[in-house]
Amino acid sequence: MSSWDRSRLKLAYCVCVALALLVAAVAAFTHNPFNPASTVPPLVVEEEQEPTFERTPYAPRREDPDAPRLAVLVVFDQMRGDYLTRWDGLFGEGGFRRLKKNGAWFTNCHYPYAQTRTGPGHASLATGCLPMRHGIVDNGWPSRASGNEIDCVLDSRYKVVPEFKGQQKHDIGEWPGASPSRLWADTVGDVLKEATGGEGRVVSLSLKARSAILIGCRAAKPDACYWFFPPAGMFVTSTYYRTTLHPWVDTFNGERYADRWFDKDWTRLRTDLDYEAHSGPDDVPTEDTGWAQGRTFPHPMRGSR
């Protein structure tokens, strides 16, 4: 066999290997759980209507005396996965260490989408879908119709509850209400509501509107959905959910707990701990300064004063 024939044989062999790898990659992607086409029902879009999903009804409620009576979904925004090992020696027995020891710790977790922001992340956790399917691609995005920036949950068709009047309204300004109208897929809360015939209760609370709303329900309304409203220093909701606050929320707001931090300094909890060894330097140029709180400890708590 000539050198020319050997070269052609090697080339043919490389081409066959490349084609085999390509076929294997296509097959793997087709059955990959990160591939939305393999795990999500087909998307149905009708003209001038919001997208909906084809799905079968959820399983009816089954009487099981051993079934859990309470499920809690807690999201720690910006908490990196390595913090669980880096700070292990600082945890008590009843918190993260208990979850690591007695729970399921999934370490091989990846984001198969670009924007790891609050809105897309919370919506993905609650729906089990990717942003291209649940519709929340970012915290906000340009409107094709108007060209303006729109928020993922703010909705001018509704108002903030409670309604602010007089000087308080003048100081706060005009704020729209909020709703899950831009969320296309059902959430865990929706499944719970349907599977229990509406008997299951869903309560969603957060410091951010987008967090409380997207973690809650889409098709069914949660029994309570509240978020903290910094301009008023209280928890609020939207007329999409209800027109008045629950009495327990009204009582909590009346205590003005957030105001108790005014004119105080936010200091480190422990003096015996090497914070830099656990969390890095305190003074980082890219860090925000909050409400005139500075980059380093102690942080003055003056708010907008």
Protein Blocks (a to p, Z undefined) as FASTA:
>chain_A
ZZklmmmmmmmmmmmmmmmmmmmmmmmmmmpcklmklmpccddddehiacdddddddddd
dddfkbcfbdcddddehiafklmmmmmmmpcfklmmmmmmmmccdfbbcdfbfblcfklm
mmmmmnopafklnopabfbdcdfklopacdfkbcfkbccddddehjllmmnopaddddfk
lpmbdcfklmmmmmnnomaccddddfbfklmmmmmcfklccfbdcdddfknopacddfkl
ombdcfklmmmmmnommlmmgoiacddfbfkbcfklmnopfbdfklcehjonbjbdcddd
ekjZZ
